């Protein structure tokens, strides 16, 4: 993997445990699981609606990758609002607004923890450090990248090599 997107430690991806999802068209759907994407490379973008860096860097990078890899059927994208603070501002409805604002035709999840008012399950299970955050999960369900910093051009170049 490119040194610009290399992960220091690979680990097995835990199940998402995100209870609230909308599909690529913004319609409520069943909870997504890793097994829904067997054999695919999964890119998970974690954000909060009120996060300035998510809007200035993370979401534009996500959109660039989604558009740059739209014809690659070996890769699946999803975005998850990982709420760890500001539960009254980072709501399910704000997650839907974010999907529409960026015209991202990918599944979006809202993860405010098991009781919808605690720490995000993704943040706890994947040990993410906040938002914006990218997770790359390979086709064998190993987390091969987990970080704030992402060079989207290097990521696209690397992801184009996957089959």
Phi and psi in degrees as a GROMACS rama.xvg file:
@    title "Ramachandran Plot"
@    xaxis  label "Phi"
@    yaxis  label "Psi"
@TYPE xy
-54.8455  141.242  UNK-2
-63.4573  -16.6724  UNK-3
-81.8577  -11.6429  UNK-4
-133.004  22.8667  UNK-5
-74.9833  138.045  UNK-6
-97.597  137.009  UNK-7
-73.5247  -37.4741  UNK-8
-135.689  123.411  UNK-9
-90.6468  138.296  UNK-10
-144.214  159.313  UNK-11
-70.3322  132.742  UNK-12
-71.5723  124.861  UNK-13
-72.6129  161.222  UNK-14
-60.65  149.421  UNK-15
-62.0046  -46.949  UNK-16
57.0201  38.9417  UNK-17
-103.803  123.852  UNK-18
-92.5371  -20.6532  UNK-19
-119.165  117.696  UNK-20
-133.914  151.53  UNK-21
-124.658  151.164  UNK-22
-82.0852  -173.067  UNK-23
-61.6124  -21.6619  UNK-24
-97.4236  5.14145  UNK-25
83.1511  13.7819  UNK-26
-96.7501  137.314  UNK-27
-53.1347  137.703  UNK-28
-141.199  169.815  UNK-29
-63.9191  160.039  UNK-30
-60.6849  137.141  UNK-31
-87.7525  146.229  UNK-32
-127.345  158.579  UNK-33
-54.0623  -40.2304  UNK-34
-64.6472  -16.9721  UNK-35
-66.909  -15.8039  UNK-36
-126.033  33.5546  UNK-37
-52.1734  135.029  UNK-38
77.8902  3.00822  UNK-39
-110.02  152.453  UNK-40
-85.2251  127.818  UNK-41
-110.415  130.169  UNK-42
-114.827  118.954  UNK-43
-114.348  123.732  UNK-44
-106.249  124.622  UNK-45
-104.755  133.348  UNK-46
-148.882  167.676  UNK-47
-126.854  143.982  UNK-48
-59.3777  -35.8607  UNK-49
-89.7277  6.83925  UNK-50
-83.5692  112.999  UNK-51
-59.2555  -41.5927  UNK-52
-65.3338  -28.6576  UNK-53
-65.3994  -38.0656  UNK-54
-84.4006  -33.4795  UNK-55
-82.9319  -28.6059  UNK-56
-128.042  -54.9198  UNK-57
-62.356  -53.2091  UNK-58
-66.2219  -40.7847  UNK-59
-61.3186  -38.443  UNK-60
-64.5192  -42.2672  UNK-61
-60.2869  -47.5656  UNK-62
-61.1595  -41.3244  UNK-63
-60.9395  -42.2566  UNK-64
-69.0184  -43.3824  UNK-65
-59.1436  -45.8902  UNK-66
-68.5399  -39.9764  UNK-67
-70.2177  -20.2343  UNK-68
-121.255  18.3957  UNK-69
-60.0098  -24.7181  UNK-70
-94.3617  2.18334  UNK-71
-93.0755  106.654  UNK-72
-84.5412  9.61343  UNK-73
-97.2183  -1.1302  UNK-74
-124.635  138.188  UNK-75
-126.386  139.793  UNK-76
-111.594  148.634  UNK-77
-153.29  153.398  UNK-78
-122.033  139.795  UNK-79
-131.482  125.076  UNK-80
-78.8928  105.027  UNK-81
-94.255  94.5708  UNK-82
-83.2845  120.327  UNK-83
-128.105  -4.75357  UNK-84
-159.868  165.183  UNK-85
62.3526  42.9017  UNK-86
-58.0752  -28.8495  UNK-87
-77.1354  -18.8055  UNK-88
-102.849  -35.1262  UNK-89
-95.3622  69.662  UNK-90
-95.9626  170.549  UNK-91
-55.7293  -45.2466  UNK-92
-64.3493  -35.2026  UNK-93
-67.2687  -34.5535  UNK-94
-62.3467  -43.2418  UNK-95
-64.9145  -41.9436  UNK-96
-59.6162  -39.7374  UNK-97
-64.993  -42.0339  UNK-98
-58.9711  -44.6758  UNK-99
-69.096  -43.1594  UNK-100
-55.9383  -40.0782  UNK-101
-97.9783  2.27877  UNK-102
49.4151  48.6607  UNK-103
-95.034  114.499  UNK-104
-91.7262  60.6023  UNK-105
-135.916  160.137  UNK-106
-64.1003  143.223  UNK-107
-123.369  138.657  UNK-108
-118.877  153.726  UNK-109
-119.037  115.698  UNK-110
-122.378  95.575  UNK-111
-108.886  26.9247  UNK-112
86.6844  174.59  UNK-113
-64.9019  -28.5565  UNK-114
-106.132  14.4123  UNK-115
60.6701  15.9901  UNK-116
-152.473  29.7257  UNK-117
-129.532  -152.087  UNK-118
-84.7256  139.858  UNK-119
-50.7142  134.987  UNK-120
-65.328  -38.7431  UNK-121
-60.5852  -45.7146  UNK-122
-60.4547  -41.9838  UNK-123
-70.1152  -50.3408  UNK-124
-72.5021  -31.4004  UNK-125
-102.252  -1.38133  UNK-126
54.0938  45.0568  UNK-127
-75.797  158.353  UNK-128
-103.513  14.6997  UNK-129
132.774  -148.309  UNK-130
-140.591  151.252  UNK-131
-72.8893  151.856  UNK-132
-145.751  135.264  UNK-133
-111.563  136.787  UNK-134
-120.243  130.511  UNK-135
-112.949  123.826  UNK-136
-119.592  120.162  UNK-137
-73.3479  177.46  UNK-138
-68.5533  -9.94424  UNK-139
-102.467  12.7309  UNK-140
65.0296  34.7308  UNK-141
-101.196  134.309  UNK-142
-78.1752  115.669  UNK-143
-108.474  -6.56533  UNK-144
-154.943  135.758  UNK-145
-155.494  105.626  UNK-146
-167.8  161.307  UNK-147
-69.3932  -44.6594  UNK-148
-89.749  127.91  UNK-149
-142.203  128.241  UNK-150
-89.4306  102.252  UNK-151
-63.6458  -34.4095  UNK-152
-66.1975  -43.922  UNK-153
-64.8268  -38.3669  UNK-154
-63.58  -44.909  UNK-155
-61.9503  -44.6948  UNK-156
-58.7433  -45.2165  UNK-157
-65.2602  -47.7918  UNK-158
-64.1822  -28.3301  UNK-159
-66.5922  -18.1274  UNK-160
-84.7906  -10.0456  UNK-161
-77.9463  143.259  UNK-162
